[in-house]
Amino acid sequence: MQVTPQLLGFFPLLRLLPPDALAGLVQHSSVEKYARRAVVLESGARQANVCFLFEGRLQGVDFTIDGREVGLYFVEPGDFCGELGLFDYGPQPEFVIVLSPAVVVSIPVEALRALMTTSPAMTTSLGERLASRLRQMTYQRSLLGMPNIAQRVCCQLWQLIAPGDRERNSEAVIRNPPTHMEIAIMLNLSRETVTRVFQQLQTREIVKRDGSTRLLIPDPGALKALAAGEDDL
């Protein structure tokens, strides 16, 4: 696969650039395929590139003092990671690993930083993305302190529902849901523990599998009550 203006235009952030700027980025960009569990960004290293995900799924992870892997966030197609390097020269704070075989477009930090001065729309979008990720990671950290394991899992599922679907009284859908192991990493739990909670949720028909790409939530209100501690499994 070659980098073209059309490929770069797949990414919402880059679509904010004028066509000539997008064309100019092509010569600086590269595309690479990664196998599952490969490391895309290394914690502690200064990153030279911002990585844009075209296919697959990535996850930002860190490790506890005793060496347990803790998930911080997911990166879906169209999204990006490594953007902190655009704002300072510090090291990458967490690892970004591949959850499913991925195609990643890498663009040098310096090339994007030069465009930030001429594209207020892109700079604003980057700021909004950083604020969103900060809120997400703060919320994720708060989940780790919940003593009720079932409530912790339900809070994670509630967070994965699209914001617009949370307010509806009808069935909600989590598309491309994380595996039990991926949820376990996010919540610092064992996979077996997450599976037991899912079995209870399925017994009460609060969640329902629809193949591997959709998790149905027939009654979002019931899941919300569990996440808020108003009900218990």
PyMOL commands that set and color helices and strands:
alter all, ss='L'
color gray80, all
select helices_A, chain A and resi 5-8+14-16+19-26+83-86+109-116+120-143+149-160+163-166+180-187+191-203+220-227
alter helices_A, ss='H'
color red, helices_A
select strands_A, chain A and resi 30-34+39-41+49-63+69-75+80-81+95-108+172-175+208-210+214-217
alter strands_A, ss='S'
color yellow, strands_A
deselect
rebuild
show_as cartoon
